[in-house]
Amino acid sequence: MTTIAWKCYRCDLTFKQETHANLHKDICKHEPREIRVALA
Ligand SMILES: [Zn+2]
């Protein structure tokens, strides 16, 4: 199974919630990319 997360490649940070990704975009002006990650 996979789920969607958002990754900022500049900071090498992964966000599991879109709201957090949007916050990062607002604060840092980076655009996190949507990625698929395997569920543990
Ligand atoms: Zn960033």
mmCIF file of the protein (N, C-alpha, C, O) and its ligand, coordinates in Angstrom:
data_MODEL
# 
_entry.id   MODEL 
# 
loop_
_entity.id 
_entity.type 
_entity.pdbx_number_of_molecules 
1 polymer     1 
2 non-polymer 1 
# 
_entity_poly.entity_id                      1 
_entity_poly.type                           'polypeptide(L)' 
_entity_poly.nstd_linkage                   no 
_entity_poly.nstd_monomer                   no 
_entity_poly.pdbx_seq_one_letter_code       MTTIAWKCYRCDLTFKQETHANLHKDICKHEPREIRVALA 
_entity_poly.pdbx_seq_one_letter_code_can   MTTIAWKCYRCDLTFKQETHANLHKDICKHEPREIRVALA 
_entity_poly.pdbx_strand_id                 A 
# 
loop_
_entity_poly_seq.entity_id 
_entity_poly_seq.num 
_entity_poly_seq.mon_id 
_entity_poly_seq.hetero 
1 1  MET n 
1 2  THR n 
1 3  THR n 
1 4  ILE n 
1 5  ALA n 
1 6  TRP n 
1 7  LYS n 
1 8  CYS n 
1 9  TYR n 
1 10 ARG n 
1 11 CYS n 
1 12 ASP n 
1 13 LEU n 
1 14 THR n 
1 15 PHE n 
1 16 LYS n 
1 17 GLN n 
1 18 GLU n 
1 19 THR n 
1 20 HIS n 
1 21 ALA n 
1 22 ASN n 
1 23 LEU n 
1 24 HIS n 
1 25 LYS n 
1 26 ASP n 
1 27 ILE n 
1 28 CYS n 
1 29 LYS n 
1 30 HIS n 
1 31 GLU n 
1 32 PRO n 
1 33 ARG n 
1 34 GLU n 
1 35 ILE n 
1 36 ARG n 
1 37 VAL n 
1 38 ALA n 
1 39 LEU n 
1 40 ALA n 
# 
loop_
_struct_asym.id 
_struct_asym.entity_id 
A 1 
B 2 
# 
loop_
_chem_comp.id 
_chem_comp.type 
_chem_comp.mon_nstd_flag 
ALA 'L-peptide linking' y 
ARG 'L-peptide linking' y 
ASN 'L-peptide linking' y 
ASP 'L-peptide linking' y 
CYS 'L-peptide linking' y 
GLN 'L-peptide linking' y 
GLU 'L-peptide linking' y 
HIS 'L-peptide linking' y 
ILE 'L-peptide linking' y 
LEU 'L-peptide linking' y 
LYS 'L-peptide linking' y 
MET 'L-peptide linking' y 
PHE 'L-peptide linking' y 
PRO 'L-peptide linking' y 
THR 'L-peptide linking' y 
TRP 'L-peptide linking' y 
TYR 'L-peptide linking' y 
VAL 'L-peptide linking' y 
ZN  non-polymer         . 
# 
_pdbx_entity_nonpoly.entity_id   2 
_pdbx_entity_nonpoly.name        ? 
_pdbx_entity_nonpoly.comp_id     ZN 
# 
_pdbx_nonpoly_scheme.asym_id         B 
_pdbx_nonpoly_scheme.entity_id       2 
_pdbx_nonpoly_scheme.mon_id          ZN 
_pdbx_nonpoly_scheme.ndb_seq_num     1 
_pdbx_nonpoly_scheme.pdb_seq_num     101 
_pdbx_nonpoly_scheme.auth_seq_num    101 
_pdbx_nonpoly_scheme.pdb_mon_id      ZN 
_pdbx_nonpoly_scheme.auth_mon_id     ZN 
_pdbx_nonpoly_scheme.pdb_strand_id   A 
_pdbx_nonpoly_scheme.pdb_ins_code    . 
# 
loop_
_atom_site.group_PDB 
_atom_site.id 
_atom_site.type_symbol 
_atom_site.label_atom_id 
_atom_site.label_alt_id 
_atom_site.label_comp_id 
_atom_site.label_asym_id 
_atom_site.label_entity_id 
_atom_site.label_seq_id 
_atom_site.pdbx_PDB_ins_code 
_atom_site.Cartn_x 
_atom_site.Cartn_y 
_atom_site.Cartn_z 
_atom_site.occupancy 
_atom_site.B_iso_or_equiv 
_atom_site.pdbx_formal_charge 
_atom_site.auth_seq_id 
_atom_site.auth_comp_id 
_atom_site.auth_asym_id 
_atom_site.auth_atom_id 
_atom_site.pdbx_PDB_model_num 
ATOM   1   N  N  . MET A 1 1  ? 0.831  -1.213 0.000  1.00 0.00 ? 1   MET A N  1 
ATOM   2   C  CA . MET A 1 1  ? 0.000  0.000  0.000  1.00 0.00 ? 1   MET A CA 1 
ATOM   3   C  C  . MET A 1 1  ? 0.858  1.252  0.000  1.00 0.00 ? 1   MET A C  1 
ATOM   4   O  O  . MET A 1 1  ? 1.941  1.284  0.583  1.00 0.00 ? 1   MET A O  1 
ATOM   5   N  N  . THR A 1 2  ? 0.365  2.254  -0.648 1.00 0.00 ? 2   THR A N  1 
ATOM   6   C  CA . THR A 1 2  ? 1.090  3.520  -0.658 1.00 0.00 ? 2   THR A CA 1 
ATOM   7   C  C  . THR A 1 2  ? 0.159  4.648  -0.234 1.00 0.00 ? 2   THR A C  1 
ATOM   8   O  O  . THR A 1 2  ? -1.065 4.527  -0.289 1.00 0.00 ? 2   THR A O  1 
ATOM   9   N  N  . THR A 1 3  ? 0.763  5.724  0.182  1.00 0.00 ? 3   THR A N  1 
ATOM   10  C  CA . THR A 1 3  ? -0.003 6.916  0.509  1.00 0.00 ? 3   THR A CA 1 
ATOM   11  C  C  . THR A 1 3  ? 0.693  8.117  -0.114 1.00 0.00 ? 3   THR A C  1 
ATOM   12  O  O  . THR A 1 3  ? 1.828  8.016  -0.580 1.00 0.00 ? 3   THR A O  1 
ATOM   13  N  N  . ILE A 1 4  ? 0.020  9.232  -0.120 1.00 0.00 ? 4   ILE A N  1 
ATOM   14  C  CA . ILE A 1 4  ? 0.594  10.432 -0.711 1.00 0.00 ? 4   ILE A CA 1 
ATOM   15  C  C  . ILE A 1 4  ? 1.214  11.303 0.376  1.00 0.00 ? 4   ILE A C  1 
ATOM   16  O  O  . ILE A 1 4  ? 0.649  11.472 1.456  1.00 0.00 ? 4   ILE A O  1 
ATOM   17  N  N  . ALA A 1 5  ? 2.382  11.847 0.070  1.00 0.00 ? 5   ALA A N  1 
ATOM   18  C  CA . ALA A 1 5  ? 3.025  12.807 0.956  1.00 0.00 ? 5   ALA A CA 1 
ATOM   19  C  C  . ALA A 1 5  ? 3.585  13.924 0.076  1.00 0.00 ? 5   ALA A C  1 
ATOM   20  O  O  . ALA A 1 5  ? 3.496  13.864 -1.150 1.00 0.00 ? 5   ALA A O  1 
ATOM   21  N  N  . TRP A 1 6  ? 4.153  14.927 0.706  1.00 0.00 ? 6   TRP A N  1 
ATOM   22  C  CA . TRP A 1 6  ? 4.689  16.075 -0.038 1.00 0.00 ? 6   TRP A CA 1 
ATOM   23  C  C  . TRP A 1 6  ? 6.130  16.243 0.374  1.00 0.00 ? 6   TRP A C  1 
ATOM   24  O  O  . TRP A 1 6  ? 6.443  16.283 1.564  1.00 0.00 ? 6   TRP A O  1 
ATOM   25  N  N  . LYS A 1 7  ? 7.000  16.340 -0.593 1.00 0.00 ? 7   LYS A N  1 
ATOM   26  C  CA . LYS A 1 7  ? 8.419  16.446 -0.294 1.00 0.00 ? 7   LYS A CA 1 
ATOM   27  C  C  . LYS A 1 7  ? 8.987  17.746 -0.837 1.00 0.00 ? 7   LYS A C  1 
ATOM   28  O  O  . LYS A 1 7  ? 8.739  18.123 -1.982 1.00 0.00 ? 7   LYS A O  1 
ATOM   29  N  N  . CYS A 1 8  ? 9.771  18.437 0.023  1.00 0.00 ? 8   CYS A N  1 
ATOM   30  C  CA . CYS A 1 8  ? 10.533 19.588 -0.430 1.00 0.00 ? 8   CYS A CA 1 
ATOM   31  C  C  . CYS A 1 8  ? 11.944 19.102 -0.707 1.00 0.00 ? 8   CYS A C  1 
ATOM   32  O  O  . CYS A 1 8  ? 12.674 18.723 0.209  1.00 0.00 ? 8   CYS A O  1 
ATOM   33  N  N  . TYR A 1 9  ? 12.321 19.116 -1.979 1.00 0.00 ? 9   TYR A N  1 
ATOM   34  C  CA . TYR A 1 9  ? 13.643 18.602 -2.361 1.00 0.00 ? 9   TYR A CA 1 
ATOM   35  C  C  . TYR A 1 9  ? 14.758 19.540 -1.952 1.00 0.00 ? 9   TYR A C  1 
ATOM   36  O  O  . TYR A 1 9  ? 15.902 19.111 -1.803 1.00 0.00 ? 9   TYR A O  1 
ATOM   37  N  N  . ARG A 1 10 ? 14.446 20.809 -1.768 1.00 0.00 ? 10  ARG A N  1 
ATOM   38  C  CA . ARG A 1 10 ? 15.476 21.764 -1.344 1.00 0.00 ? 10  ARG A CA 1 
ATOM   39  C  C  . ARG A 1 10 ? 15.878 21.522 0.104  1.00 0.00 ? 10  ARG A C  1 
ATOM   40  O  O  . ARG A 1 10 ? 17.057 21.599 0.447  1.00 0.00 ? 10  ARG A O  1 
ATOM   41  N  N  . CYS A 1 11 ? 14.897 21.231 0.950  1.00 0.00 ? 11  CYS A N  1 
ATOM   42  C  CA . CYS A 1 11 ? 15.150 21.034 2.382  1.00 0.00 ? 11  CYS A CA 1 
ATOM   43  C  C  . CYS A 1 11 ? 15.270 19.562 2.739  1.00 0.00 ? 11  CYS A C  1 
ATOM   44  O  O  . CYS A 1 11 ? 15.671 19.222 3.852  1.00 0.00 ? 11  CYS A O  1 
ATOM   45  N  N  . ASP A 1 12 ? 14.921 18.681 1.795  1.00 0.00 ? 12  ASP A N  1 
ATOM   46  C  CA . ASP A 1 12 ? 14.873 17.251 2.054  1.00 0.00 ? 12  ASP A CA 1 
ATOM   47  C  C  . ASP A 1 12 ? 13.926 16.935 3.213  1.00 0.00 ? 12  ASP A C  1 
ATOM   48  O  O  . ASP A 1 12 ? 14.229 16.129 4.093  1.00 0.00 ? 12  ASP A O  1 
ATOM   49  N  N  . LEU A 1 13 ? 12.775 17.598 3.181  1.00 0.00 ? 13  LEU A N  1 
ATOM   50  C  CA . LEU A 1 13 ? 11.746 17.368 4.194  1.00 0.00 ? 13  LEU A CA 1 
ATOM   51  C  C  . LEU A 1 13 ? 10.533 16.722 3.542  1.00 0.00 ? 13  LEU A C  1 
ATOM   52  O  O  . LEU A 1 13 ? 10.174 17.041 2.409  1.00 0.00 ? 13  LEU A O  1 
ATOM   53  N  N  . THR A 1 14 ? 9.913  15.812 4.274  1.00 0.00 ? 14  THR A N  1 
ATOM   54  C  CA . THR A 1 14 ? 8.688  15.186 3.789  1.00 0.00 ? 14  THR A CA 1 
ATOM   55  C  C  . THR A 1 14 ? 7.540  15.536 4.721  1.00 0.00 ? 14  THR A C  1 
ATOM   56  O  O  . THR A 1 14 ? 7.655  15.424 5.941  1.00 0.00 ? 14  THR A O  1 
ATOM   57  N  N  . PHE A 1 15 ? 6.443  15.955 4.133  1.00 0.00 ? 15  PHE A N  1 
ATOM   58  C  CA . PHE A 1 15 ? 5.254  16.314 4.907  1.00 0.00 ? 15  PHE A CA 1 
ATOM   59  C  C  . PHE A 1 15 ? 4.160  15.299 4.636  1.00 0.00 ? 15  PHE A C  1 
ATOM   60  O  O  . PHE A 1 15 ? 3.869  14.980 3.483  1.00 0.00 ? 15  PHE A O  1 
ATOM   61  N  N  . LYS A 1 16 ? 3.559  14.798 5.691  1.00 0.00 ? 16  LYS A N  1 
ATOM   62  C  CA . LYS A 1 16 ? 2.505  13.804 5.512  1.00 0.00 ? 16  LYS A CA 1 
ATOM   63  C  C  . LYS A 1 16 ? 1.139  14.436 5.349  1.00 0.00 ? 16  LYS A C  1 
ATOM   64  O  O  . LYS A 1 16 ? 0.182  13.773 4.952  1.00 0.00 ? 16  LYS A O  1 
ATOM   65  N  N  . GLN A 1 17 ? 1.050  15.720 5.657  1.00 0.00 ? 17  GLN A N  1 
ATOM   66  C  CA . GLN A 1 17 ? -0.229 16.407 5.499  1.00 0.00 ? 17  GLN A CA 1 
ATOM   67  C  C  . GLN A 1 17 ? -0.077 17.570 4.532  1.00 0.00 ? 17  GLN A C  1 
ATOM   68  O  O  . GLN A 1 17 ? 0.896  18.323 4.580  1.00 0.00 ? 17  GLN A O  1 
ATOM   69  N  N  . GLU A 1 18 ? -1.047 17.694 3.668  1.00 0.00 ? 18  GLU A N  1 
ATOM   70  C  CA . GLU A 1 18 ? -0.988 18.745 2.657  1.00 0.00 ? 18  GLU A CA 1 
ATOM   71  C  C  . GLU A 1 18 ? -0.971 20.135 3.296  1.00 0.00 ? 18  GLU A C  1 
ATOM   72  O  O  . GLU A 1 18 ? -0.345 21.054 2.766  1.00 0.00 ? 18  GLU A O  1 
ATOM   73  N  N  . THR A 1 19 ? -1.651 20.292 4.426  1.00 0.00 ? 19  THR A N  1 
ATOM   74  C  CA . THR A 1 19 ? -1.661 21.600 5.099  1.00 0.00 ? 19  THR A CA 1 
ATOM   75  C  C  . THR A 1 19 ? -0.247 21.992 5.514  1.00 0.00 ? 19  THR A C  1 
ATOM   76  O  O  . THR A 1 19 ? 0.125  23.163 5.429  1.00 0.00 ? 19  THR A O  1 
ATOM   77  N  N  . HIS A 1 20 ? 0.539  21.017 5.961  1.00 0.00 ? 20  HIS A N  1 
ATOM   78  C  CA . HIS A 1 20 ? 1.918  21.299 6.356  1.00 0.00 ? 20  HIS A CA 1 
ATOM   79  C  C  . HIS A 1 20 ? 2.761  21.672 5.134  1.00 0.00 ? 20  HIS A C  1 
ATOM   80  O  O  . HIS A 1 20 ? 3.600  22.571 5.194  1.00 0.00 ? 20  HIS A O  1 
ATOM   81  N  N  . ALA A 1 21 ? 2.526  20.974 4.040  1.00 0.00 ? 21  ALA A N  1 
ATOM   82  C  CA . ALA A 1 21 ? 3.238  21.294 2.799  1.00 0.00 ? 21  ALA A CA 1 
ATOM   83  C  C  . ALA A 1 21 ? 2.909  22.709 2.342  1.00 0.00 ? 21  ALA A C  1 
ATOM   84  O  O  . ALA A 1 21 ? 3.783  23.448 1.889  1.00 0.00 ? 21  ALA A O  1 
ATOM   85  N  N  . ASN A 1 22 ? 1.628  23.077 2.469  1.00 0.00 ? 22  ASN A N  1 
ATOM   86  C  CA . ASN A 1 22 ? 1.220  24.424 2.068  1.00 0.00 ? 22  ASN A CA 1 
ATOM   87  C  C  . ASN A 1 22 ? 1.827  25.489 2.974  1.00 0.00 ? 22  ASN A C  1 
ATOM   88  O  O  . ASN A 1 22 ? 2.184  26.575 2.516  1.00 0.00 ? 22  ASN A O  1 
ATOM   89  N  N  . LEU A 1 23 ? 1.942  25.171 4.263  1.00 0.00 ? 23  LEU A N  1 
ATOM   90  C  CA . LEU A 1 23 ? 2.588  26.092 5.197  1.00 0.00 ? 23  LEU A CA 1 
ATOM   91  C  C  . LEU A 1 23 ? 4.050  26.315 4.809  1.00 0.00 ? 23  LEU A C  1 
ATOM   92  O  O  . LEU A 1 23 ? 4.543  27.443 4.814  1.00 0.00 ? 23  LEU A O  1 
ATOM   93  N  N  . HIS A 1 24 ? 4.725  25.229 4.478  1.00 0.00 ? 24  HIS A N  1 
ATOM   94  C  CA . HIS A 1 24 ? 6.125  25.310 4.077  1.00 0.00 ? 24  HIS A CA 1 
ATOM   95  C  C  . HIS A 1 24 ? 6.280  26.169 2.822  1.00 0.00 ? 24  HIS A C  1 
ATOM   96  O  O  . HIS A 1 24 ? 7.212  26.964 2.700  1.00 0.00 ? 24  HIS A O  1 
ATOM   97  N  N  . LYS A 1 25 ? 5.360  25.989 1.917  1.00 0.00 ? 25  LYS A N  1 
ATOM   98  C  CA . LYS A 1 25 ? 5.354  26.772 0.681  1.00 0.00 ? 25  LYS A CA 1 
ATOM   99  C  C  . LYS A 1 25 ? 5.199  28.263 0.987  1.00 0.00 ? 25  LYS A C  1 
ATOM   100 O  O  . LYS A 1 25 ? 5.873  29.101 0.387  1.00 0.00 ? 25  LYS A O  1 
ATOM   101 N  N  . ASP A 1 26 ? 4.308  28.581 1.923  1.00 0.00 ? 26  ASP A N  1 
ATOM   102 C  CA . ASP A 1 26 ? 4.071  29.980 2.297  1.00 0.00 ? 26  ASP A CA 1 
ATOM   103 C  C  . ASP A 1 26 ? 5.281  30.582 3.004  1.00 0.00 ? 26  ASP A C  1 
ATOM   104 O  O  . ASP A 1 26 ? 5.668  31.719 2.735  1.00 0.00 ? 26  ASP A O  1 
ATOM   105 N  N  . ILE A 1 27 ? 5.871  29.811 3.906  1.00 0.00 ? 27  ILE A N  1 
ATOM   106 C  CA . ILE A 1 27 ? 6.954  30.329 4.741  1.00 0.00 ? 27  ILE A CA 1 
ATOM   107 C  C  . ILE A 1 27 ? 8.279  30.401 3.971  1.00 0.00 ? 27  ILE A C  1 
ATOM   108 O  O  . ILE A 1 27 ? 8.977  31.414 4.021  1.00 0.00 ? 27  ILE A O  1 
ATOM   109 N  N  . CYS A 1 28 ? 8.618  29.322 3.262  1.00 0.00 ? 28  CYS A N  1 
ATOM   110 C  CA . CYS A 1 28 ? 9.943  29.210 2.639  1.00 0.00 ? 28  CYS A CA 1 
ATOM   111 C  C  . CYS A 1 28 ? 9.940  29.515 1.152  1.00 0.00 ? 28  CYS A C  1 
ATOM   112 O  O  . CYS A 1 28 ? 11.000 29.637 0.537  1.00 0.00 ? 28  CYS A O  1 
ATOM   113 N  N  . LYS A 1 29 ? 8.764  29.637 0.577  1.00 0.00 ? 29  LYS A N  1 
ATOM   114 C  CA . LYS A 1 29 ? 8.648  29.860 -0.867 1.00 0.00 ? 29  LYS A CA 1 
ATOM   115 C  C  . LYS A 1 29 ? 9.232  28.708 -1.681 1.00 0.00 ? 29  LYS A C  1 
ATOM   116 O  O  . LYS A 1 29 ? 9.701  28.887 -2.805 1.00 0.00 ? 29  LYS A O  1 
ATOM   117 N  N  . HIS A 1 30 ? 9.188  27.541 -1.086 1.00 0.00 ? 30  HIS A N  1 
ATOM   118 C  CA . HIS A 1 30 ? 9.544  26.320 -1.813 1.00 0.00 ? 30  HIS A CA 1 
ATOM   119 C  C  . HIS A 1 30 ? 8.233  25.610 -2.153 1.00 0.00 ? 30  HIS A C  1 
ATOM   120 O  O  . HIS A 1 30 ? 7.249  25.716 -1.421 1.00 0.00 ? 30  HIS A O  1 
ATOM   121 N  N  . GLU A 1 31 ? 8.235  24.908 -3.239 1.00 0.00 ? 31  GLU A N  1 
ATOM   122 C  CA . GLU A 1 31 ? 7.027  24.170 -3.592 1.00 0.00 ? 31  GLU A CA 1 
ATOM   123 C  C  . GLU A 1 31 ? 7.236  22.678 -3.401 1.00 0.00 ? 31  GLU A C  1 
ATOM   124 O  O  . GLU A 1 31 ? 7.896  22.043 -4.224 1.00 0.00 ? 31  GLU A O  1 
ATOM   125 N  N  . PRO A 1 32 ? 6.677  22.089 -2.315 1.00 0.00 ? 32  PRO A N  1 
ATOM   126 C  CA . PRO A 1 32 ? 6.836  20.649 -2.122 1.00 0.00 ? 32  PRO A CA 1 
ATOM   127 C  C  . PRO A 1 32 ? 6.140  19.873 -3.235 1.00 0.00 ? 32  PRO A C  1 
ATOM   128 O  O  . PRO A 1 32 ? 5.061  20.249 -3.693 1.00 0.00 ? 32  PRO A O  1 
ATOM   129 N  N  . ARG A 1 33 ? 6.770  18.796 -3.653 1.00 0.00 ? 33  ARG A N  1 
ATOM   130 C  CA . ARG A 1 33 ? 6.219  17.940 -4.709 1.00 0.00 ? 33  ARG A CA 1 
ATOM   131 C  C  . ARG A 1 33 ? 5.421  16.794 -4.083 1.00 0.00 ? 33  ARG A C  1 
ATOM   132 O  O  . ARG A 1 33 ? 5.781  16.254 -3.037 1.00 0.00 ? 33  ARG A O  1 
ATOM   133 N  N  . GLU A 1 34 ? 4.344  16.449 -4.750 1.00 0.00 ? 34  GLU A N  1 
ATOM   134 C  CA . GLU A 1 34 ? 3.555  15.317 -4.290 1.00 0.00 ? 34  GLU A CA 1 
ATOM   135 C  C  . GLU A 1 34 ? 4.301  14.025 -4.647 1.00 0.00 ? 34  GLU A C  1 
ATOM   136 O  O  . GLU A 1 34 ? 4.739  13.839 -5.782 1.00 0.00 ? 34  GLU A O  1 
ATOM   137 N  N  . ILE A 1 35 ? 4.433  13.149 -3.666 1.00 0.00 ? 35  ILE A N  1 
ATOM   138 C  CA . ILE A 1 35 ? 5.123  11.866 -3.884 1.00 0.00 ? 35  ILE A CA 1 
ATOM   139 C  C  . ILE A 1 35 ? 4.274  10.736 -3.316 1.00 0.00 ? 35  ILE A C  1 
ATOM   140 O  O  . ILE A 1 35 ? 3.357  10.959 -2.526 1.00 0.00 ? 35  ILE A O  1 
ATOM   141 N  N  . ARG A 1 36 ? 4.600  9.527  -3.736 1.00 0.00 ? 36  ARG A N  1 
ATOM   142 C  CA . ARG A 1 36 ? 3.949  8.346  -3.176 1.00 0.00 ? 36  ARG A CA 1 
ATOM   143 C  C  . ARG A 1 36 ? 4.943  7.662  -2.262 1.00 0.00 ? 36  ARG A C  1 
ATOM   144 O  O  . ARG A 1 36 ? 6.101  7.457  -2.625 1.00 0.00 ? 36  ARG A O  1 
ATOM   145 N  N  . VAL A 1 37 ? 4.485  7.313  -1.083 1.00 0.00 ? 37  VAL A N  1 
ATOM   146 C  CA . VAL A 1 37 ? 5.364  6.624  -0.138 1.00 0.00 ? 37  VAL A CA 1 
ATOM   147 C  C  . VAL A 1 37 ? 4.686  5.333  0.332  1.00 0.00 ? 37  VAL A C  1 
ATOM   148 O  O  . VAL A 1 37 ? 3.464  5.258  0.459  1.00 0.00 ? 37  VAL A O  1 
ATOM   149 N  N  . ALA A 1 38 ? 5.516  4.331  0.582  1.00 0.00 ? 38  ALA A N  1 
ATOM   150 C  CA . ALA A 1 38 ? 4.995  3.054  1.055  1.00 0.00 ? 38  ALA A CA 1 
ATOM   151 C  C  . ALA A 1 38 ? 4.596  3.177  2.519  1.00 0.00 ? 38  ALA A C  1 
ATOM   152 O  O  . ALA A 1 38 ? 5.293  3.808  3.314  1.00 0.00 ? 38  ALA A O  1 
ATOM   153 N  N  . LEU A 1 39 ? 3.487  2.577  2.858  1.00 0.00 ? 39  LEU A N  1 
ATOM   154 C  CA . LEU A 1 39 ? 3.067  2.549  4.251  1.00 0.00 ? 39  LEU A CA 1 
ATOM   155 C  C  . LEU A 1 39 ? 3.824  1.437  4.972  1.00 0.00 ? 39  LEU A C  1 
ATOM   156 O  O  . LEU A 1 39 ? 3.985  0.335  4.448  1.00 0.00 ? 39  LEU A O  1 
ATOM   157 N  N  . ALA A 1 40 ? 4.279  1.743  6.164  1.00 0.00 ? 40  ALA A N  1 
ATOM   158 C  CA . ALA A 1 40 ? 5.046  0.756  6.935  1.00 0.00 ? 40  ALA A CA 1 
ATOM   159 C  C  . ALA A 1 40 ? 4.120  -0.347 7.439  1.00 0.00 ? 40  ALA A C  1 
ATOM   160 O  O  . ALA A 1 40 ? 4.572  -1.275 8.110  1.00 0.00 ? 40  ALA A O  1 
HETATM 161 ZN ZN . ZN  B 2 .  ? 11.862 23.755 1.595  1.00 0.00 2 101 ZN  A ZN 1 
# 
